[in-house]
Structures are given as C-alpha cells and as structure tokens.
Amino acid sequence: MDRPVYRILVAEDEEIARRSLRLLCERSGSPVEVVSEANTGRQVLEELERARPDIILMDVVMPGMNGLTAAKAVRERSPATKIVMISAYEVFSYAQEALRAGAADYLLKPVRPEQLEALLKKLCTDLDAARAQETSSPVLSEQTNALLANSPHTHILKSALAFIAAHYMQQLTLEQVAEQVALSSTYFSRIFKQETGYTFVEYLTRLRLAEVKRLLRTTRLSLAEISYAVGYQNPNYLSERFKALEGMTPSAYRRNYE
C-alpha cells in the first residue's frame, strides 16, 4: 500500500525564503506536499483550520504574532500537527522556548537541503506510526468515532486522543492531558470515561499494548527495548500487564508470528 502524502504549511514572511522551503520540500523525496503558505502567525492559525496541515515549517520571527506564540496556539488546537521552528539566530533560549511550545525540531537558516530531507523523513515515519496507532487503537474504532461525533465534547476528546497518540511513549499523566485541553483533571477524567468507556489509564495501557504487539510481530527488538519505546520503564511490569490483558506472555505472542 502506498504511503499517505502528508500536508505541509510553510510559514515564512520572506518570499524568497518561503519559496526556497517549498522547493526543498518538493525535492526531499518524502511523501509530502506543500498545500499552503503563510507570512504571519495569525495566517498560520487561519490556514491550520482551512488546510489541515500535518507538518508546519515556521519561522520564529514574523510580523504581529510571532512563530513561538503561533506554535503554542497550534498545539492547543491541533496537538498531532508536527511543528518545525526555523530561525536565523543561533540562540539557545529560542530553541528551548520552541521545544516548550511543542516544536518537533529547531532548524537554523539557511536550511540545508540534507538536513530538511532527514527531518522530513523522520517526521513522515512518526506520522505513519501515529496513523497506524490510531487505526489499531481500541478507542478510535468506527463505532467510537460515531459516538464521539454525537458528543458535545467531540473537539475536546479528539484533541485529547490525538495528544495521547503523540505522547503515549513518554511518562504521560492524566493531569498533562487535562491541561492540554484546558480542563480540570477531575472533570476530564469523568467525561473521558463517560464518552469512551475507558478510564485514562485503561486507554493508555491498551494503546501501548497495541504498539507492543505490533513491535513483537514486526521487529526483533528485545522486550526491554520495546518497553522503553512505548513508555514503560520496567519490562517486568509490561510483561505482567501484557499477560493480564492478552492471556499470554509477550514471548509466547511473538512465537505465534515466527
């Protein structure tokens, strides 16, 4: 099956630099397409709603709302969108703030073709994995999507699920997700269980185990390596949870696919 083509928004107030980034993307060899451009932070937010980009390449310094402020707004509205900040200034504090704003990476001008090619390749791989994870997720089934479509909390829940899908491999907490969607942890916990049928911990566990099963089937990574890759620091705990939910050990599961 062909890989999906991922949509890119180029946000840069200098026309020559904007054209250069578009050309580099088109020649990168990755399955990407530049679908929109913006020259201010406010235009980024307008194009986010209209073009629905998977990746945003964004200059830090732009008229009006700067790139860092726009990046924070993007993360609030579309947590799954990959943001790459670009700057002419090699200032460590800029890079720190960009990462805090949710940027996936920070590039310096002039952007080198080989650097952008490698980054786009990585981002596309990450997006492939996230899309596969959504497909295998116990909550993002057609039935559940239909339920969410009729829920008054649809936007909140979809944003939360996208944020979880993008960060499940980290030490993710209910409080972090609730903060991402601007709700108290108590209220978020209640509507999450009410609408999905899972507690946050149950959902996170099943999401991680879906990825564990994929890695057991398709790679030769050790259980310890898989454990760390999906957000568990203790392989023994992963093994216990896997057996409790799947009725067999991870090694037994892998043998069935050898």
Steps between C-alpha positions, in 0.01 A plus 500: 500500500628847411593728785270797561615839375540736796395861473746781575437864589799730445486808725766758415462875444788526250380392156838372378547288813142372470554394139828335595334293773223395261758389242702307760186319613403411144848361434537322834390158376254468791125448445415866565316780323509871580130585510511847653719798588479773762704812574364585846421304814133589470490364146649176634197453724263583213673250270506239778119493487478519121787281376531254793879458465679200650829692519569871544838657416490833683737792539545622857493870404188609310288819501238531772462165673844339494570137421541390861162643600341347191660163579341497845161577347546224242580249772181592682284468188671210324731301730588242234640759256881489478660844537853584388627843607753679279721790605792706376622532859703232672365589843458213743211668681306512169548127452392432859187711461421335166514155656286616792248632247473148359741515205630168371830659398685831454692583181740785427498711185609448238333159516725237346324264254643184656393615845141564394489176302604299807252682721207456261582131468489467879179701534327293232605182679360638825175592326479153346534349845239734648256418220555127548452545873170680445383215277584237761384705797217340699332837541535640150276235346225592254242439770673728748559767238126495434437546869748787521341667198177528698666609821497860626865441592614389152768766450644454849511122475651491151767748609570292811522175302732659245721633780510157666586335166789744454637461855402152625863388480593754768419513871153632428255587777130578517586846631716577194224404258237693698724807495543462124123529449462767771285295740540398861632145533187394692258627235711370211525157663122483536412596142779283357360189670143601422563548128760231422414230751859491627677670784808698393732230637305222328511681170871583529580140591308358204653755266850405613429129480368536145841643406678230701319233298592669173867517600498138615355394164717714274837550675764307692528763773542363849216534749705758691549707183130477418410591856699822489372580149136502614547686827558225758820520702456153651490206252373268774199725557432503126517121493249477787255741337536326163424157649205636699337651192611260225501172693859418401851633547658731241746226400215255441318759293811557287547126441154486343626733226839342437 
